[in-house]
């Protein structure tokens, strides 16, 4: 028996706020500790030693994070599942308690790390290798039991002690470090303070009955199965920690000692650029896993809100790092720690990829896909290490390695999710808000899948089916719409159509269109203004032709445009042409000063490059110069509700994400630039640009989801066809 995943909110608003505050405390205290170390542990070589110890300690903590996340998943599944009949409640096969497992793991891991000190410690630490190795053993032993505590609290949804423990541990670590700084205890004192704070959990267990109850909860499986899952989770989380906080360890292993001794500025830059995203994300990781378990039927869609927020915060952070990062580094840590703005921006952008990899990993783990979870993180580490071996400067190698590794890991995770059909999310795509026409028209267009056979097909009523449908959204276009329509109608066959949806114009646009009196023109006036995106969507939904071409209301089509686009749409879903200007120069100037900004046919084969170019505002995709096959409308429509501009970029990004777009270099129309153009003809403010770019990132994420769902639907269809033949 299976049960529907719970729809109870994973966490309340006040508890979410507490976790946010706790993560902020963690970020601030870590920054203060590293700042104090940079100021107190002189010369720079001493601080390099402490930062390397700090990274090594938290890399080992990252391995224990795997235990914490698996404990969260296991406790959440155990407390929410109604089907526990397969797991014994008594005897040797009875599921273990979380803290009992934690004690065993603490002993085993502490012993393994301790006996291998001679192998790894001298290779990492340039000073005090034995003492610093011993302090790592102390810290990782305490952190194993910390992981058991926070994992059981998150899985039980006991959020107040959970957030308090996260925040209080950071404050304890800061207090101990400040005491050591005051007493002048040097590198070993700072390291001992950092490690000792890992035992903060003991005070919570001793003083809170809620915490004691949580750590006594049993997991959802037998001990051998749970340990196998913890092991795979630990390997993946250890790999994650090497990239998140332990990257200086990888640098130390791949960089000559003389260069590494002076690497403190780069190490601090790496740590600083990670904190704004990764500390809150790690604090909320227990919440994320619990949420993914409760909403496992949604697949990748369950993580989309977090992914969008990560991208937005990361992009803003990269801009700030570029503009003011060097000054902040020098102000906080001293003039010796100034790092170029481009390096800081590159490190910040790499964090976006790392955060997305963390989210896909949490989703894999929540869905018990431990194999792909491990494979993604291990692949990321291996690719990063390989990149670090490239001959380049320390800064360049760091940026490249921290970007290339997460990209490789994301490919592994997303491929596995797709193969496992976890992205087959239900079928209710977001409804079109405030549709110009009745919603049933849009729904009809979405469900129709087949391409019409040819231009002379005959509909049920005996009328020829249009080969071409031209879709126009009009609004107060009385000056130019007649010239536009006549340049279109001259190229259409008698059975073709022009669908004109008027967005409640206040001038004589409707009358001008009616006066043309051509039976191929289908006019649909709206009773109220809804905006050009919704109006174009309605027109596309009403189109019945095999080839659907978009048009503005104020341009002029070049003779031969229709046949040119129909020919291009034979093999692809989307065609995009270039345009000239009416009464002006043939070419248009690009946003980066290009004298002739146009699409190149060769770029049709590089969808990834086109997507990045679109996000950067450097691809001239104009809706008025585009066409789409009607069969693709089942995936293009409906537009997402947040799309309040750039429907043309939605279609262009669809073509690139689905790998089915053709650039035609011909200038197939002449665009009329005037003061009433819907598209802005002058630069927008920075806030508008940031909002637009963030929306386009969201568009790419949504389209990737649609592609996965489309592929899953196609697999189901093929399976059903094979079954019916048998």
Protein Blocks (a to p, Z undefined) as FASTA:
>chain_A
ZZdddfbdfbdfklmmmmmmmmmmmmmmmmmmmmmmmmmmccfklmmmmmmmmmmmmmmm
mmmmmmmmmmmmmmmmmmmpcblmlpcfedjklccdfklmmmmmmmmmmmmmmmmmmmmm
mmmmmghklmmmmmmmmmmmmmmmmmmmmmmmmmnopaklmmmmmmmmmmmmmmmmmmmm
mnonojmlmmmmmmmmmmmmmmmmmmmmklmmmmmpccfbdfklmmmmmmmmmmmmmmmm
mmmmmmmmmmmmmgcfklmmmmmmmmmmmmmmmmmmmmmmmmmmmmmmmmmmmmmmnmmm
lmmmmmmmmmmmmmmmmmmmmmmmmmmmmmmnopklcccfklmmmmmmmmmmmmmmmmmm
mmmmmnopaklmmmmmmmmmmmmmmmmmpgcdfklmmmmmmmmmmmmmmmmmmmmmmmno
pmmccfbdcddehifbdfklmmmmmmpmbdcfblkbccfkopacdfbdcddddehillmm
mmmmmmmmmmpcfkbccddddehiablmlmmmmmnopakbccdddfbdebjklmmmmmmm
mpcbfbdcdddfkbccdehklmmmmmmmmmmmbdcdddddehiafbdcdfkopabgcddf
klmmmmmlmmmmmmnopaccdfklgccdfklmmmmpccdfklmghklmmmmmmmmmnopa
cddfbdfbdcdddfkbfbdcbdcdfklmmmmmmmmmmmmmmmmmmmmmmmmmmmmmmmmm
mmmmZZ
